[in-house]
Amino acid sequence: MNRPLRVLVAKVGLDGHDRGAKVIATALRDAGMEVIYTGLRQTPEMVVNAALQEDVDAIGISILSGAHMTVFPKLIKLMKEKDMHDVLLTGGGIIPEEDMNALHELGVGKLFAPGTPTSAISDYISEWVKEHRSF
């Protein structure tokens, strides 16, 4: 691949806590990825449109609001409508394991709980992109 991996990091909905998203964005950048951070209070439509415009390899959603069972399915639906089948949708936050499993069944990638080493997140994104995207 001739360019660095491009990852869009976003906070969807009314959740105003973005420290974790900023930590992840910085860690991914330190791992050599190009990171686009959209900021707070994004809608799923805004996230998917930004991901298309930026030609990203992955979308990372930070969610602490408890709305993960609404937000992730909406994002997956929009991504499918836009033929973004080779873009990883991943994320993290306060998400029960049972919900993580249900979201994975819908097509969401691995979801990370607070305290996950940032290297595990960057390694996962790198490996997923290597396996699923053709350059």
N, C-alpha and C positions, 0 to 999 in steps of 0.2 A: 504494500500500500504506500502511495506516495505522499499522503497527507496525514496529519494527526487525526485520531478519532475525534468526532464532533459530538458533544453531548449537551442536550438542553436540560437544564435543571429548573424546576418550577415549583411554586407553591400554589395550589388550586383552592379556591373558595375563600372563606373568611378567616381562616387560620392566620394569625399575624406573627407567629413565632418562626423566624427564619434563620436562627443561629445555626441549626443543624444543616440546613440547605447550603448555607455559606461555607461551613466547614467542609462539606462534601465537595462543593464546587472547587474550593481551593485545593483539596486533596487530589481531585481528578486532574486539575491543571498541573499540579506538581508531578503527577504521573505521566505528563506529556500529552494530555488530551486538551483539545480546544473546547472551552466551556462557555455556553451562552446561558446566563442566569436571567430569567424573565422577571424576577421580583415577586412581590406578594399579590394576592387576590386575582389570580388568573382564572379564566373560565377554561373548561376543557377545549372549547373551540379555539380560544386564543393560543393555547399550548400547541395544539395540532397544527394550526396555521403557521405559528412561529417555527415549528420543527420542519415543516415543508419548505418554508422560505430559507431556512438556514441549512437545509440538506444534511440533517443530523443522522448519526448512526444509532443514537439511543436517546431516550427521554427518561429522565429521572424525576420522580415526583416525591416531594417530602410532604407527609401528611400526618398531622397530629390531632386533627379535629374530630376523628371518628367517622368521617364521611367516605372512607375508603371504598365501601361497598357500593357507593353511588358514583364516585369520581372515576375509579379505574375502569368499570364497565363502560362508562360513557366515553372515556378516552379510547378504549379498544374499539368500540363501535365506530367512532370518528376515523380512527386510523385505518380500519378495514374499508370504510367508504372512500378513503383517499388512496387506496392501494399501497399502504405503508406496511406491507407484510414483512419487509426485511429491516424494520426499525424496532429495536428493543424498547419495550416499555417496562421499566423497573422502578424501584423506589424504596421508601422506607418510612418508618415512624412507628407509632403505637398501633400495631395491627395484630390481633390475635392469630395464632397459628392456624386455627380452623378457617379463618377468613383468608389467610395467605394461600391456603390450599385451594379454596374455592376460586380465588382470583387467578391462580396459576392455571386452573382448568379452563378459564375463559381466554387464556392466552397471555396473561401478564407474566413477565419474567420473575426471577427471584426477587423477593422483598426482604429488606434488611431491618432488623430491630435496632433500637438505640444501643450503642456500645459496640457495634460491629466494627472491627478494624477497617479503616478506610482502604487499606491495601486489598482486603477481600472484595470490596466493592469494585475497585478499579480493575482487579484481576478478572472478576466475573464479566464486566462489560467488555474488556479486551478479548476474552476467550469467546464470548457470545458473538461478537462482531466478526471475529476471524472465521467462525463456523457458519454464519448465516448471511453474510454480506459478500458480494463479489465486486472486486475492483479491477 
